[in-house]
Amino acid sequence: MSKKHYKIETSCPQCGCSAVSHLSAEEIKEKFGDVPNVEMECSECMLKYETTVKKACPEWDKECRLKEERQQ
């Protein structure tokens, strides 16, 4: 059985380049932690920018909120 992967999709506010990654839950936690905003770096213009997890990966954000609701 394969791990579920989530699509992380962002676009650079400076040059408009878009980036797409497919990461497992473990990879997301390792790379970004449990923060509401994530720091990204554009591979074209090298701008570092911040975006919300909700915008970059709505599916992951929804599952995080569902998990928190189940724990309460």
Summary of the structure (lengths in Angstrom):
residues: 72
radius of gyration: 13.1
end to end distance: 29.3
largest distance: 43.0
contacts: 168
relative contact order: 0.21
helix: 36%
strand: 33%
